[in-house]
Amino acid sequence: MEVLLVCGLFYLGFVYAQLLEWLIHKHLLHRLGKDRKNKFFAYHFYEHHKASRNNLFYDEPSLKETLSILLLLVLHLPIIIISSGLYGGIAVGALRYYYVHRRAHLEPEWCKKHYPWHYAHHMATTQEMNWGVTTDKFDRLFGTRLVYVGTEKETKDTQRRINRLNKRRSYGRSN
């Protein structure tokens, strides 16, 4: 019985981490991040999104993102007192987010195949949909899921971005 409780709490922690990912992305990184005066959160929208859109989704890893994940794990440490299983689920969810997000921006084709909602979040006309990175279940639940990958719109947008990138490269600029 105790094993089932620990497994259940682990799963609850894992799902909580996915919901936290969705909430932080939508409300902190975008809502607060659009204010350029808010330097900490503005990085996400004005640097990460800009680099992704200008480089066909590719973006280099960010120390700020790594430190933010570590900070969130430290802030959640007191949960260990309640349940190591619950904290374990949160930690695995956070580490999974970090892995998926980094790999997605280093391997755009991998992202399009396995996490098309995250690719769409950056590359579709609107960047105000598809808040989940590791899952689209909360976007489906809250009505913020936008299908983009595999559409005619994506094909046209990608060709336009390739042309723009080639033009920048011919002028010796990468951003």
N, C-alpha and C positions, 0 to 999 in steps of 0.2 A: 504493500500500500504506500509506503514512504517513497519508493522509487517512482511510482506513478505521480505522486505529488510533486516531486522534484522535476520530473519530466514536464508536467503541466506548467509549473512555474517557469521553467526554462523557455517553453514555447510562448508563454505570456510575455516574458521579457523580450523575446525575439520579435514578436508582433508589436510590442510597445516601441522598440527601436525603429521599426519600419514606420510607425505612425509619427514618431518624433522626427524622423528624417523628412517626412512629408510636411509637418508643421513648421519646422525650422526653415526648410527650403522656401515655402510659400510666404510665411509671415516675417521671418527675420532677414533672410538673404535677398528676398525680392522687395517686400514692402518697406523695410528699413533700408535695404541696400540701394534703393533708387535715389536716396538722399545722399548726394556726393559728400556732404559734410560728415556723414557717419562713416568715417574711413574704414572701420573694421568690416562692416557689412557691405559697403560700396564696392569693395574688391570683387566680390562674387559677380555682381552684375556688370560692372564697368571694365573689368579686366578678364575674368574667366569667360563670360559670355562673349565679349568682344573677340577674344583670341579664338574661341571655338567657331564662331561664325566666319571669321576671316581666314581660317585655316582648315576648312572642310571638317570641322568638329574636333580636330586634333588640338590638344593643349598639354603643356608640360605640367608635371606634378607641382603642387603648391605646399610650401611649408606651413602657411596659414591654415590650410585645411587639415594637415596632419596634427598641428597643435590644437586645433579646435576639437578634433575627435578625442584626443588625449584629455583635454579639459572636461569634456562631457563625461568621459569614463571616470575621471576623478570625482566629479560632482555627484555621480551616481554611486560611488563607493559605499556610502552608508547603507545602501540597500542590502549589502552583504549581511548586515546584522539581522535583517528579516529573513533573507533567503539567498544562499549562494547560487541556487539554481536560477532564481530570477535575475540576479546580477550576471550570471553566466550567459543567459539568453540576451541580455542587453549588450554585453561585451561582444558576443559573437555577431549580433546584428550590426554593431558599430564597425567591427573589423570587416565584415562582409561588404558594408557600404563603402568603406575605404578602398577595398580591393576592386569592387565592381566599378566605382567611379573613376579610379586611376586607370584601370585597364580600358575602360570605355573610351577615354579621351586619348589614350595612346594607340588604340586599335579601333578606329571608327567602324570598320566593317563588322567586327565582332559585336560591337554595341548595336548596330542596326539589326543584326540577326537575333541577338539574345535580349536586348533591352530597347526595343524600338521607341518606346514612350520617352526614354531619356534623350535619345537622338532627336526626336521630335521637339522636345522641350527647348533645345538649343537652336534647331535649324528650321522649324516651321515659322510661318509668318508671325504668329504670336508666341511669345516666350512666357505667357501667363497661364499655361496649361501643363499637364503632365509633371506634377511636382515630385512624384516618386522617382527614385533612382533604381532601387533594387527590386521594386514591385510596382505594379500599376493598380493593385487592389484598392487603395484608398482613392486614387483618381477615379476609378470606376464607381466606388461607393459615393463620393462627393460630387460626381458629375464633371470632373475636370480632365477627363481622358480625351485626347484628340488623336485620331489616327492620321498619320502623315506618311510614314515609311511605306513605299510601294504605290503611292498615289501619283497621278500625273503632275500634280503640284510639286511634289518632291523632285521628280525628274527634271522639270523646268528650272526649279530653284537651284538644284545641284549644278546643272549646266551653266547657269548664269554665274554661280560662285566660282566654278572652274575657270571660266573666261576671265572673271575679275582677278582671280589669283594669278593666272598666267600673265595678265597685263601688269600687275604689281611686280611680279618676278622679273619681267622684262625691263622694268624701270629700276630694278635693284632694291626693292622694298619687300619685306616679308609681312608687315602688318599694315 
